[in-house]
Amino acid sequence: MASHGTDQLIVQRLLTTESLKKSQKALIWSGIIVFIQFAMFLFIGSMLYVFFNGEVMKSDEVFPKFIVHYMPTGISGFIIAGLLAAAMSTLSGSISALASTLVGDIYKPYWGKNKSDEQLLKVSRLFALLWAAILILSAFLFMNSTKAVVELGLSIASFTYGGLLGTFLLGLFFKKIKQTDAIIGFAAGIIGMVFVIYYTKIAWTWYTIIGVIFTIVTANIAALMTGKKTSGEAS
């Protein structure tokens, strides 16, 4: 729900469809295909474990080692090309989502109201370069990490996924929550996740739901406090 319902990376693709019904179909089929895809990944991983007979190595080295040393030259080349293409498409989509969000939600409402689409496009390209630099520098921070890349990536995403989904659910089910309360809840969700990730041993698969709980609970507490304050001032 967090990645496919609130993440700009997916939402911007849904917006390219012609109608709401088609975007709903695209979203549902995406979920089905991703489920099959991950099932295939797990199957391949299990087969590789059997192939290497339980040899001790870093999890990120297993598949590359199999490609380089045990696959025919032509097939290994196709797989490497596919891996590079998949990485490039994901990176370009992420950078585009970050740049478009920054331009559409922050820059345009405050500083770009009178700018043309061509000018906004140039600004968006500058922001894309900025985010690319930030992502590269961030990657250097995790070069010596012992965690698998998939686990590391999902753990990092969970910093904000809980807050994003929690804020979305606030708007959907809690009609009395104001924007300020939602922002407070979102900030609390991120701060809470920093504590959970760095100071507990809870598995990363629980991060998103914990962030959602932090966000919803804090936003409702903030709404109660501001509501009492408003009623006190009125009386």
N, C-alpha and C positions, 0 to 999 in steps of 0.2 A: 504493500500500500504506500509505503514511504517513497520507494524508488520509482514506481510506475504511476503513482497518483499525484505526487507533489513535486518531484524533481523536475526542474526546467529542462534537463537533458532529454527526458522522455516526453514531457508536455509539448515542447517545441516541435517534436515530430508529429504528435497527434494533431497539432494545429495546421499541418499541411494537408490534411484530408478535407474532402469537400463538405462533409456534414458531421453532425454529432454522432449519428448512427454508425457511420464508417469509422470514426475515431474510436468508438466503443468496441467495434469489431476488431480493430487493429490492436487495442489494448488487451482484449481477451485472448486473441491469438498469440500475442507476444508472451503472455503468461504461460500459455500451453507450450509454446516452442521453447521458452527458457527452462521450463520444468524438464522437458525431454532432453534438452542440451546438457543440463547439469547431471541428469541421470546417466547420460553417455559419458560425461567427464568422470563420474565416480566409477563407472564400469571400466573405462580405460585405465584409471589409476589403480584399480584392483588387479587388473591384468598385468600392469607394469610391476606391481609389487611381487606378483608370482614370478614374472620373468626374471627379475633380479634376485629372486630367492631371499627376500628380506634384507638385502645389502644395506648397510647403514650409510646414508648420504642425506644432504639437504633436500627437502621436498621439491624445491624449485629446480634442482639439478636433474631430477629423474627423467622427465620427458625430453629435455634438451640432449641428455646423454644418449638416450635411445635413438633420437633423430640422427645425431651426428655419427654414432658408431655402429648402428645396427640396421638402418633403413637404406634401401637402394638410393643411389645418387639423385635420380630424377624426382622420386617421390619426396625425399627429404627437402629438395629445393622448393617444390610446390608448397609443402607444409610451412617452411620458413617464410616464404613469400606471403602465405595466408596469415601467419602470425603477425608479420610486420604490417600488413594491410589492416588487420583487426585493431592493432594497437594505434595506428595512425587515425583510423576513423573514430575510435573512442576518444582519443586526445583532442581531435579537432572538434568533435561534438561537445565535449566538456568545455573547451575554451570558448566556443561560440555561445554556449548557454550562459557562462559566466559573464561574457562581454555584453550580451543582449540584455541580461537581467540588470546589470549595472547601468546600462544606458537607459533602458525603458523605465525602470523603477526609481532610479536615483538621479541620474544626470538630466534626463529630459524634463521631468516635472519642475526641477529647481533652476537649472541653468540653460536648458535647451528648448524652451517653449517656442521661441521664434526662429529656430534653426530649421533648415530644409532637410529633406531626407538624405540628400547627398552629403551634407555636413555631418549629420548624425552617423552616417555610414563611416566617414573618416574617423570620427571619435570612437566608434565601435572597434575599428581596426587597431587604434592605439591602445584601447583597453584590452584587446585580444593579445597584443604583444606584451602588455604589462602582466596579464594573468599567466601567459606562457613562461615568463621569467620567474614569477612567483612559484609556479608548479615545478620548474626545474630546480630552483633553490630548495624547495620543500623535499624533493626527491633525494637530494644529497644528505638530508638529515636522517634518512632511513637506510642508507647504503649498508651499514654494518648491523642492521637488525637481524635477529635470528628467526623471526617469524616468517611464515610463508607469505608470498606476495598477495595472494587472494585474501588471506586472513588479515593481513596488514591493511589492505585497501578497504575491506568492509568495516574494519575497526575504525579507520579514519572517517569513513562516510557516516558511521553511526554517531559521530560527534554532533552532526546537524540533522540527521534523518529523524531522530526522536522529536526534536523541536519543530521541524517542518510538519511532520504528520500530526503532532499535538496541536499546532496552531490551526491546521486545516480542520481537525475534528472540533476544535473550539468554535470555529465559524459555522460548522455544520450543525452541531447539537446544542451549543450553549449560546443562545441568542442574546443574553443579557451581558455577555462579555464584550467590553469595549476594546478598541485598538491598543490603548495603553496597557491594559491588563494582559492582552495577548503578547505584546512585546516583552513585558516583564516575565511572563511564563516561558517564552522562547529563550530569553537570556538565562533564566533559572535552569531550563532543560540542558543547555550547553554547559553551564557551570557544574551542574550535577553530574553530567557525563564525564567531565574532566576528573572529578573526584572518583567516580566508579571505575574508570579505566585505569587510573594511575595508583589508586589506593585499595583496590579490591581484587579478588581473583575470580570475579564473575565472568563467565564465558561471553565472548563477543556477540553470540547469537541472541543474547538478552538485551543488548545495549539499546536498540531502537525502542522496544516497549517500555524500558525503564525511562528513557528520555521523554516518551509520550506521557507517562504518569507524572513525571516531574513538571512538565509543561502545563498539563491540564489542572493539576492540584494547585500549583503556584498561581496560575491565572485566576482561578476561582477564589483563592484566598485574597488576592489583590483586589478582585471585584467586590468582595465582601467588605474589605477595609475601606475602599474608596466610597462604597455605597453608604456605609455608616458615617463616614466623614461628611458626605454630601447632605445626608438627612440631618446630621447634627448642626451643620451650618444653616440649613433651611429653618430648623426650629429656633 
